[in-house]
């Protein structure tokens, strides 16, 4: 009985020591991308078509929360305590919606909710959002692909890809995220700038 009591006291002492020693506990740090400010969207009531943006897809390794680094073309690593505060797919989808609205080329721009009350659907994929640590130095890479289809006919009227990379001068996660933000901004701009004028006129079919 005394032995059992002694073990309980020792266990409690160890637990209290661990709980009291806050310096030994490492908490996650959360980061988010920061894109450049965009102008306010024009007043509603434009003559262009309506478009809904479906949530962007991404590889499984980009959906797990931790910021990703690549030590070689074949090897992917994850930071243990540096994580995304917002799912990159959600962030990217919202950014695309905001920029399409600000362009003034569409009467309605919204996130896709499964309804068939729009003319066009834009869907896409976040192909890359990672730190690259091989081939000398440290850099970041961002890559996107997207397509736009007429809802009524299912016809693809536009498809494109875009990418950007940037060198990281300071080897820390904050600097990596800052360069990712810049690269993401440039990549979105490249992607949407390739939208043809025909994609923003009233489609021949699919209008509601």
C-alpha positions as CSV (number, residue, x, y, z in Angstrom):
1,X,0.0,0.0,0.0
2,X,2.8,2.4,0.9
3,X,4.5,1.5,-2.4
4,X,1.4,2.3,-4.4
5,X,0.9,5.6,-2.5
6,X,4.5,6.5,-3.2
7,X,4.1,5.8,-6.9
8,X,1.0,8.0,-7.0
9,X,2.8,10.8,-5.3
10,X,5.7,10.5,-7.7
11,X,3.4,10.5,-10.7
12,X,1.5,13.6,-9.5
13,X,4.8,15.4,-8.9
14,X,6.0,14.7,-12.4
15,X,2.7,15.8,-13.9
16,X,2.6,19.0,-11.9
17,X,6.2,19.7,-13.0
18,X,5.3,19.3,-16.6
19,X,2.2,21.4,-16.3
20,X,4.1,24.1,-14.4
21,X,7.0,24.3,-16.8
22,X,5.3,26.2,-19.6
23,X,8.6,26.8,-21.3
24,X,8.7,23.2,-22.3
25,X,5.4,23.3,-24.3
26,X,5.7,24.6,-27.9
27,X,2.5,26.0,-29.4
28,X,1.7,26.2,-33.1
29,X,2.2,29.5,-35.0
30,X,-0.5,30.3,-37.6
31,X,0.1,32.2,-40.8
32,X,-2.1,33.6,-43.6
33,X,-1.4,34.9,-47.0
34,X,-1.7,38.6,-47.6
35,X,-2.6,39.8,-51.1
36,X,-2.5,43.4,-52.5
37,X,-5.6,45.5,-52.0
38,X,-8.0,45.6,-54.9
39,X,-10.5,48.3,-55.8
40,X,-14.1,48.2,-54.6
41,X,-16.4,46.4,-57.1
42,X,-18.5,48.6,-59.3
43,X,-22.2,49.1,-58.6
44,X,-24.4,46.1,-59.2
45,X,-26.4,45.8,-62.4
46,X,-23.8,45.2,-65.0
47,X,-24.6,43.6,-68.4
48,X,-22.2,40.7,-68.2
49,X,-23.0,37.1,-67.4
50,X,-23.2,35.7,-63.9
51,X,-20.5,33.4,-62.6
52,X,-20.1,31.1,-59.6
53,X,-16.6,30.0,-58.4
54,X,-16.4,26.5,-57.2
55,X,-14.1,25.9,-54.3
56,X,-10.6,25.2,-55.7
57,X,-9.2,21.7,-55.3
58,X,-5.7,20.8,-54.1
59,X,-3.5,17.8,-53.6
60,X,-4.0,16.1,-50.2
61,X,-0.6,17.3,-48.8
62,X,-1.7,20.9,-49.2
63,X,-5.0,20.3,-47.3
64,X,-3.5,19.0,-44.1
65,X,-2.8,22.4,-42.4
66,X,1.0,22.5,-42.0
67,X,3.1,24.7,-44.3
68,X,4.9,22.5,-46.8
69,X,8.5,22.4,-47.9
70,X,10.1,20.2,-50.5
71,X,13.6,18.9,-49.9
72,X,13.8,17.3,-53.4
73,X,11.5,16.7,-56.3
74,X,10.4,13.5,-54.6
75,X,10.4,14.4,-50.9
76,X,7.8,16.6,-49.2
77,X,8.1,17.8,-45.6
78,X,5.8,19.6,-43.2
79,X,6.6,22.2,-40.6
80,X,5.6,20.8,-37.2
81,X,4.5,24.1,-35.6
82,X,3.9,26.4,-38.5
83,X,0.4,26.0,-39.9
84,X,-2.1,27.9,-42.2
85,X,-4.7,29.8,-40.2
86,X,-7.1,29.5,-43.2
87,X,-7.4,26.5,-45.6
88,X,-5.5,27.6,-48.7
89,X,-8.3,26.4,-50.9
90,X,-10.8,28.6,-49.1
91,X,-8.4,31.6,-49.2
92,X,-7.8,31.2,-53.0
93,X,-11.4,30.7,-53.8
94,X,-12.4,33.9,-52.0
95,X,-9.5,35.8,-53.6
96,X,-10.7,34.8,-57.1
97,X,-14.3,35.8,-56.3
98,X,-13.1,39.2,-55.1
99,X,-11.0,39.9,-58.2
100,X,-13.7,38.8,-60.6
101,X,-16.1,41.2,-58.8
102,X,-13.6,44.0,-58.9
103,X,-13.1,43.6,-62.6
104,X,-16.6,44.7,-63.4
105,X,-16.9,42.2,-66.2
106,X,-19.6,40.1,-64.6
107,X,-23.1,41.0,-63.5
108,X,-22.9,38.6,-60.6
109,X,-20.0,36.8,-59.0
110,X,-20.4,34.4,-56.1
111,X,-19.1,31.2,-54.6
112,X,-20.8,28.1,-56.0
113,X,-23.6,26.8,-53.8
114,X,-24.9,24.0,-56.1
115,X,-27.7,26.1,-57.6
116,X,-28.2,26.5,-61.4
117,X,-29.0,30.2,-61.3
118,X,-25.8,31.4,-63.0
119,X,-24.5,31.4,-66.6
120,X,-20.9,30.3,-65.9
121,X,-19.0,28.1,-63.5
122,X,-15.3,28.7,-62.7
123,X,-13.5,25.7,-61.2
124,X,-9.8,25.2,-60.5
125,X,-7.0,23.6,-58.6
126,X,-4.2,24.8,-56.4
127,X,-1.3,22.9,-57.9
128,X,1.6,24.2,-55.8
129,X,2.0,26.3,-52.6
130,X,5.4,25.3,-51.2
131,X,8.8,26.2,-50.1
132,X,11.6,24.7,-52.3
133,X,14.9,23.9,-50.6
134,X,16.9,22.2,-53.3
135,X,18.8,23.5,-56.4
136,X,20.6,26.0,-54.2
137,X,19.1,28.5,-51.8
138,X,15.4,28.7,-50.8
139,X,12.5,29.8,-53.0
140,X,8.7,29.4,-53.1
141,X,6.6,28.1,-55.9
142,X,2.9,28.7,-56.6
143,X,0.9,27.2,-59.5
144,X,-2.8,27.3,-60.4
145,X,-5.0,25.9,-63.1
146,X,-8.6,26.8,-63.8
147,X,-11.4,26.5,-66.4
148,X,-14.7,28.2,-67.1
149,X,-17.7,26.3,-68.4
150,X,-21.2,27.3,-69.5
151,X,-23.6,25.8,-67.0
152,X,-26.3,25.0,-69.5
153,X,-24.3,23.3,-72.2
154,X,-21.3,22.1,-70.2
155,X,-19.0,23.6,-72.8
156,X,-15.6,24.7,-71.6
157,X,-15.1,28.3,-72.9
158,X,-11.7,28.9,-71.2
159,X,-8.9,27.0,-69.5
160,X,-5.5,28.2,-68.4
161,X,-2.6,27.6,-66.0
162,X,-0.3,30.1,-64.3
163,X,2.6,29.9,-62.0
164,X,5.2,32.0,-60.2
165,X,8.3,31.6,-58.1
166,X,10.3,33.8,-55.9
167,X,13.6,33.6,-54.0
168,X,13.5,33.8,-50.2
169,X,16.3,36.1,-48.9
170,X,15.8,35.3,-45.2
171,X,15.5,31.7,-44.0
172,X,12.5,31.8,-41.7
173,X,8.9,30.9,-42.1
174,X,7.6,34.5,-41.9
175,X,9.8,35.4,-44.9
176,X,8.7,32.3,-46.8
177,X,5.0,33.2,-46.3
178,X,5.6,36.8,-47.4
179,X,7.1,35.5,-50.6
180,X,4.3,33.0,-51.1
181,X,1.9,35.9,-50.8
182,X,3.7,37.9,-53.5
183,X,3.9,34.8,-55.7
184,X,0.2,34.0,-55.2
185,X,-0.8,37.5,-56.1
186,X,1.2,37.4,-59.3
187,X,-0.2,34.0,-60.2
188,X,-3.8,35.0,-59.7
189,X,-3.2,38.1,-61.9
190,X,-1.6,36.0,-64.6
191,X,-4.4,33.4,-64.5
192,X,-7.3,35.9,-64.7
193,X,-5.7,38.2,-67.2
194,X,-5.9,35.3,-69.7
195,X,-9.7,35.3,-69.6
196,X,-10.8,36.1,-73.2
197,X,-13.3,38.9,-73.9
198,X,-15.7,36.2,-75.2
199,X,-15.9,34.7,-71.7
200,X,-17.4,37.9,-70.3
201,X,-20.1,38.4,-72.9
202,X,-23.5,36.7,-72.6
203,X,-23.0,33.0,-73.5
204,X,-25.1,31.7,-76.4
205,X,-26.4,28.9,-74.2
206,X,-26.8,28.4,-70.5
207,X,-28.2,31.9,-69.7
208,X,-30.8,31.8,-67.0
